[in-house]
Amino acid sequence: MRWVIETLSFDLLDDICLGLQSGALSSSQIPETRADMLGPLLELHHAGVLPATTSRWLNACALDPLLVNMAPRGKWFSPSQGAQGFVTIPAIKNDQTAETEFEMRAKRAASFAGFSSDEAGKLAAAIGEFRSNILEHSQKEDSGYLAYSARLGRFEFVVADAGIGVLESLRSHPGYAHLTDAGTALERALAEGVSRIHDQRDRGFGFRPLFVGLANIARLMRFRSDDHCREVIRAADGSITASTSQKAHLKGFFCSVACEITNNRKRPE
């Protein structure tokens, strides 16, 4: 009988994905789990190990409407203050207003969560940069999607696709054809100016605006591709640590960013 209630952190997510993919773990062995954060929940969903009967062990809590509506729809926004939303790349391609609507709603949600107008604008701009990254590098752009979730003092967003992944994308550049490790590829791609497009030196993966624009509010930036993860974590004192580690396999590219207000500012009225 399962009685322990866990919170779906990235550490627990890694254990679940590794266990389920290897066959060492079944859903019946997973403790009852609550998903309070957008990043771990959507990464679990993206990894393709999320059992159909998730209600037996996973409670998506306030994020359940977002998860439910992601399957049948091209875009969706929660009716209450627009605190959650997502849009797919096909929806953006089919409707010229879809991306603008998504960015405006994301910015409004970030402002409602307590971020300044400038910070909310940088969040929306960063999401847009990653959307461009999918179009340029995934080679399976129609698999891409953008999602966000906001609550008081916190804003999260996810940008992901099920394309060829960072390693294969970089390997199409003659200068990186020798790469065999997805972790090294992630580190190279996150470096300024690195791109698969070998005849355009100024073209990169578009990650620099994220680091620069969100330097003071991003608490966690997690990048996943193939069987590796690159995490950039900002501590309460402002110090930043970055690490690369091997994880369960994940198709394409998945980016999760969690931003928090740390100076006790109140939400704007």
N, C-alpha and C positions, 0 to 999 in steps of 0.2 A: 504494500500500500504506500503510495507516494503522499507525503504530507509536507515536505519542505518546499517553501515558495521562494524561488530565486528571482533575481532581476536580470534581464537579458543584457549583460555587459558584453563588451567585445571579447573579453577573456572567456566568458562562458560560451559565446558564439563560436569562438575558435575551437573549443573542446567539442561542441555539438557537431559542427561541420566535419571535423576530422573523424569523429566517432561514426557518424552516419555514412560518410563517404567510404570509410574503410570496412564498414560492416561490423565493427566492434561494438556498436551501440544501436539500439532500436529506440523508437519514439516512446515505447512503454517504459524505458529505463530513465527517461529524462524527468527530472523533478518538475512540479508545477512551476511555471515560469511566467513572469509578468514582463511585457515589453513596454517600457516607459520612454525609451529613446528611439528616435527615427532611424539613426544609422545602423545599429545592430539588427533591428527588425528587417529593414530593407535589404541588408547584406545577406541575411539568412534567406530571405525570399529570392534574391538574385542568385545565390549559390545553387538553387534548385534542390535543396535537401529538405525544404519545408514540407512536412507531410500534409496530405489533403485533410486529415482529421486533426487540424491544429488545436481545436478546442479542447482536446483531451489533455493537453499539457501546456499549451501556450495561450495566454490571455493578452491580446494586443491592446487592451485598455482603451485609452482615448484615441489611439492610432488605428483602431479597428476599422472605422469608416474609410480611412484612406486606403488601407490594405484591401478592403472589399471592393472598392471602386476602381482600383488600378487595373483589374482584369478586364472588365467589359467596356471601359471608356477610354477615350483619347485624352481627356482632360477632366479634372474635377477639383472643386474648391469647397471646403466646408462652409455651410451657410452661416455659422456663428462667428462673426469677426474675421472670417477667412483665415483661421489660424493654421489650416493645413491645405495643401494643394499639390497637384502634380499635372504634368503635361507630357505627352509623348512627342518624339521628333516627327512622326507622321502627321500628328495633329497640327504641329507648327508648320509643316510643309503644305498642308491642305488649307490652312486658315492663316492669313497674313497677320491677323490680330491676336492669335493665340499666344505667341511669345511675349508680346507687349502686355497682354492681360496677365500672364503669369508673373512677369517681372514687377508689374504694378502691385499685384496682390501680395507678392512676397515682400516687397518693400513696405507696404502698409502693415503687414503682419509683424515685421521686424520692429517697426515704429510702435505698434501697439504693445509689443513685448518690452519696450523700454529703451530701445536703441535710438540714438540720435538720427536726425534726417540724413546726415552725412554718412554715418555708419550703415544705415539701412540702404542707402544708395550704393555703397561699396559692396554690400552683400549681393544686391541684385546684379551689379556689374560683374562680380566674380562668377555668379551662376551663368551669366551670358557668355563669359569667356570659355567656360567648360562646355557649354552647348556648341560653341564653334569648334572646340577640340574634337567632339564626337563626329561632326560633319567632315572634318579634315582627315582624321586618322583611323576611325574605327573600321572602315570599309564594310560596315553593316549598320549604317546610320539609322535605319528604320527600327532597330532594336533599342534605340536610346530613349531615355526619359529623364525628367527633372522632377524633384519633389522637395517640399519644405514642410517644416512644422515649427510653430512658435508658441511659446508660453512665457509668462512673466519672467523676465531676466534671461531668457534662453532662446536661441534661434538655431535650428539645424537645417542643413540642406544636403541633398544627395544628387549626384549627376552620374549616370551609369549607362553602359551599353553592353551588348553581348557580341561585340565584334572580334577582331583578330587579337586584341590585347597589345600591351605596350611592347613586349619583346619582339613580336613579329612585325609590328609597325616600325620599330627602330631598325630591325634587320633588313628592311627594304632599302635602307640608306647604305651605300657601299662602305662608308666609314664605320658602320656598326654591324656589318654582316657576320662578324666573328662572334658576336654575343650569343651565349647559350643559357644565361642565367636570368630569370625574370626579376630577381632582386636587383641585380646590377642595372638592368634595363630601366627599372623604376627610378633608381637613383640618378641615372643619366638623364632620363626624361624630365625629372624635376629640376635639373640644373638649367640655368638660363641659356637660351639659344640652341638647345639640342633639339633636332627635328629629324623626321624621316625624309623630308624633302631636300635632297642633296643639292639642288641647284638654286636654293633660296636661303642664303645664310642667316637672314634675319627672322626666319620662320621657326618658331619653337612650338612646344606643346601647350603654351598659353598658361602655364602655372604661375609665372612671376606675379601677375596682378593679384592672385590670391594671397601670396605671402606678403606682398607690400601693402595691399589695401586692407587686409584683415589682421595685420600683425599684432594689434593691441586688443583684439576682441576674440580671436579664434583660440579656443582652449584646446581643441583636438582636431587635427587634420589627418585623415586615414585614407591611404591610397592602396587599392587592391588590383592586382592583375595576375592572371595565371596562378601560380602557387606561392606568391610572395605578397608581403605587405610592407608599406613604408608609413610610419607614424611620426607625426610632429606634434609634440605636446608642450603646451605652455603652462608652467606652474604659477601658483598664486603670486610669487615674487617676481614674475616676469621672465624668469629663466626658461630657455627652450631646449628640449632634448629631442633628438631624432634617432630613429632606429629602424632597421630593416630585418625582417624575419620571415621564415618559411611558414606557410599556412596551408589549409586545404585548398584544393583547386577551385578557381572561380573563373568563369568564362568572361572574356572581354575586359572591361575596365570599370571600376567602381570607386567613386570618391565620396567620402562622407566628411562633412565639416560641422563641428559644434561650436557655437559662439556663445559667450556668456558675459553678462554685465558684472564686473567685479568691484566697481566703486560705489555700490549701494545707491545708484541713481534710482529715482522713482519713475514709474511708468508715466509718460506724458498724459495729461488729462484730455 
